[in-house]
């Protein structure tokens, strides 16, 4: 039986079926910052065969449904629990990986920059621009916005909701900036394609960048498509 027909928004699909994120990534479909678009719209813009894509999506969903219960339904969990998950899982990962990737992108630029002049200098700049953005963003969330959401969950008020509405708008804008940088990084690296004879550090750098992209997509999805809409709709 068909479950998804393409009229659904991308973010809603991943919220209902987290495993869809793997298929979206395989087709380079942005499900975090671009989660507000309908699936049909995106497939049409990319020139992707909608029938084939929907068939694969629904087959994957049917298979995953046999193992229902293995994924947490964050759309029904308390705000505080979702926030803690984001901090402990995604913030902790980003804070661990950013310094390492800073070192790696700098090293491969120094060693291989003369051979990969069309890739590595721009990659180095884009990554460090994203690093600065993320470091400030995570700090703002943990020290300012998340405590406000926790407070609102315990003591809701129109004033606090109004304050959160403005803050969430700003956070979503920052997410879009990070999403744009991720797209540029993927483009400049030709989808993390390694040059012939790439050394171990070069290989590890691209692997880690792709892993970071995957984590950030899931991280931003949990906030943009689940946490923030729930907070805004709770007034």
MIKOL-106124 format. One line per 4 residues: number of its first residue (from 1); their letters; for each residue x, y, z of C-alpha. Coordinates in Angstrom, 3 decimals. Layout:
NUM	A	X,Y,Z  ...
# end
This chain:
1	XXXX	0.000,0.000,0.000  1.328,3.441,-0.938  2.006,5.655,2.077  3.711,8.724,0.615
5	XXXX	2.395,10.248,-2.621  4.728,13.236,-3.053  2.408,15.962,-1.808  3.944,15.775,1.675
9	XXXX	6.614,18.225,2.811  10.094,16.740,2.981  10.515,17.577,6.665  7.224,15.885,7.510
13	XXXX	8.331,12.717,5.705  11.587,12.495,7.674  9.750,13.250,10.920  7.374,10.368,10.260
17	XXXX	10.035,8.087,8.789  13.601,9.028,9.904  15.087,6.420,7.573  13.950,8.517,4.603
21	XXXX	16.917,10.780,5.328  19.248,8.188,3.790  17.316,8.168,0.519  17.128,11.966,0.447
25	XXXX	20.878,12.216,0.967  21.494,9.713,-1.824  19.574,12.050,-4.153  21.165,15.211,-2.679
29	XXXX	17.807,16.418,-1.374  18.029,18.892,1.516  15.581,17.692,4.179  16.699,20.013,6.998
33	XXXX	16.807,23.639,5.799  14.719,22.769,2.738  12.226,20.672,4.670  9.311,23.007,3.970
37	XXXX	9.100,22.083,0.281  6.817,19.387,-1.077  8.505,16.254,-2.353  6.906,16.626,-5.791
41	XXXX	8.283,20.165,-6.115  11.834,19.071,-5.324  11.753,16.026,-7.597  10.429,18.160,-10.443
45	XXXX	13.129,20.802,-9.914  15.863,18.156,-9.918  14.464,16.272,-12.882  14.183,13.103,-10.802
49	XXXX	11.727,10.387,-11.837  8.992,10.821,-9.211  7.472,7.370,-9.729  10.764,5.587,-9.175
53	XXXX	11.648,7.711,-6.165  8.256,7.256,-4.507  8.405,3.533,-5.141  11.779,3.296,-3.400
57	XXXX	10.600,5.539,-0.542  7.468,3.499,0.106  9.271,0.167,-0.174  11.852,1.354,2.359
61	XXXX	9.106,2.630,4.636  7.219,-0.671,4.460  10.380,-2.568,5.382  11.156,-0.197,8.253
65	XXXX	7.591,-0.523,9.552  8.280,-4.186,10.262  10.784,-3.018,12.867  8.670,-0.196,14.249
69	XXXX	9.693,0.984,17.694  13.412,1.053,17.073  13.353,4.810,16.321  12.224,7.369,18.895
73	XXXX	9.233,9.453,17.848  10.562,12.875,18.850  7.355,14.579,17.739  5.674,13.334,20.928
77	XXXX	8.498,13.577,23.467  8.852,16.450,25.966  10.808,19.481,24.752  13.415,18.980,27.453
81	XXXX	14.071,15.396,26.390  14.549,16.350,22.750  16.815,19.252,23.728  18.959,16.948,25.844
85	XXXX	19.217,14.510,22.948  20.304,17.280,20.575  22.944,18.523,23.017  24.338,15.145,24.032
89	XXXX	24.234,13.592,20.553  24.646,16.335,17.972  26.208,19.295,19.771  28.764,17.036,21.434
93	XXXX	29.658,15.471,18.081  30.084,18.826,16.322  32.196,20.244,19.151  34.445,17.194,18.955
97	XXXX	34.817,17.151,15.173  35.274,20.841,14.335  38.802,21.196,15.811  39.925,17.966,14.144
101	XXXX	38.571,18.988,10.760  40.133,22.417,11.123  43.501,20.734,11.546  42.899,18.301,8.679
105	XXXX	41.632,20.858,6.135  44.606,23.081,6.939  47.057,20.200,6.593  45.821,19.003,3.208
109	XXXX	45.778,22.615,1.952  49.435,23.016,2.902  50.530,19.690,1.452  48.285,19.361,-1.609
113	XXXX	47.040,22.908,-2.239  49.361,23.471,-5.193  47.968,20.389,-6.948  44.311,20.987,-6.014
117	XXXX	44.209,24.766,-6.340  40.620,24.710,-7.585  39.393,22.730,-4.565  41.414,22.977,-1.364
121	XXXX	41.768,26.753,-0.826  38.024,27.235,-1.239  37.253,24.187,0.906  39.493,25.567,3.658
125	XXXX	37.695,28.924,3.574  34.198,27.434,3.468  34.868,25.013,6.289  36.282,27.660,8.619
129	XXXX	33.426,30.015,7.816  31.023,27.233,8.795  33.082,26.431,11.899  32.796,29.997,13.201
133	XXXX	29.059,30.033,12.459  28.447,26.719,14.226  30.505,27.541,17.320  28.522,30.723,17.962
137	XXXX	25.263,29.019,17.050  25.728,26.123,19.487  26.680,28.540,22.255  23.553,30.653,21.665
141	XXXX	21.330,27.572,21.696  22.788,26.059,24.866  23.175,29.257,26.875  20.143,31.261,25.754
145	XXXX	17.489,29.588,23.605  17.272,26.080,25.048  16.965,27.387,28.640  14.088,29.601,27.448
149	XXXX	12.345,26.609,25.859  12.769,24.616,29.082  11.319,27.508,31.041  8.434,27.858,28.607
153	XXXX	7.614,24.158,28.882  7.315,24.542,32.676  5.752,28.010,32.784  4.212,28.978,29.416
157	XXXX	3.347,32.625,28.883  2.524,34.841,25.861  5.550,37.023,26.597  7.952,34.090,26.612
161	XXXX	6.350,32.639,23.482  6.834,35.946,21.675  10.476,36.041,22.725  11.002,32.472,21.515
165	XXXX	9.304,33.204,18.188  11.863,35.912,17.421  14.767,33.746,18.610  13.651,30.735,16.561
169	XXXX	13.398,32.869,13.413  17.023,33.881,13.915  18.145,30.285,14.567  16.424,29.047,11.423
173	XXXX	18.193,31.765,9.435  21.519,30.565,10.855  20.607,26.988,9.950  20.035,28.122,6.357
177	XXXX	23.482,29.720,6.294  25.056,26.464,7.487  23.000,24.523,4.932  24.244,26.780,2.139
181	XXXX	27.848,26.280,3.241  27.373,22.501,3.305  26.061,22.631,-0.265  29.057,24.688,-1.372
185	XXXX	31.453,22.280,0.320  29.818,19.339,-1.451  29.979,21.172,-4.767  33.603,22.280,-4.489
189	XXXX	34.711,18.754,-3.514  32.623,17.250,-6.355  30.564,15.279,-3.823  33.679,14.397,-1.783
193	XXXX	35.381,12.747,-4.740  38.987,11.920,-3.890  41.779,12.653,-6.372  43.817,9.768,-7.641
197	XXXX	46.446,8.698,-5.128  44.886,10.636,-2.243  46.879,10.207,0.972  45.422,8.909,4.228
201	XXXX	44.828,12.392,5.686  43.118,13.592,2.508  40.879,10.523,2.527  40.069,10.860,6.219
205	XXXX	39.276,14.563,5.815  36.693,13.920,3.120  35.187,11.015,5.076  34.847,13.176,8.167
209	XXXX	33.362,16.071,6.204  30.692,13.786,4.765  29.966,12.355,8.223  29.663,15.893,9.592
213	XXXX	27.224,16.765,6.814  25.094,13.719,7.670  25.032,14.605,11.363  24.222,18.274,10.730
217	XXXX	21.354,17.341,8.430  19.801,15.192,11.165  20.608,17.793,13.823  18.969,20.662,11.925
221	XXXX	16.020,18.455,10.967  15.254,17.737,14.625  15.192,21.448,15.378  13.655,22.964,12.223
225	XXXX	11.030,20.293,11.568  10.204,19.029,15.062  11.329,21.114,18.059  10.795,24.634,16.737
229	XXXX	7.372,24.035,15.092  6.139,22.333,18.261  7.249,25.287,20.392  5.642,27.809,18.028
233	XXX	2.390,25.842,17.804  2.084,25.379,21.565  0.700,28.847,22.290
# end
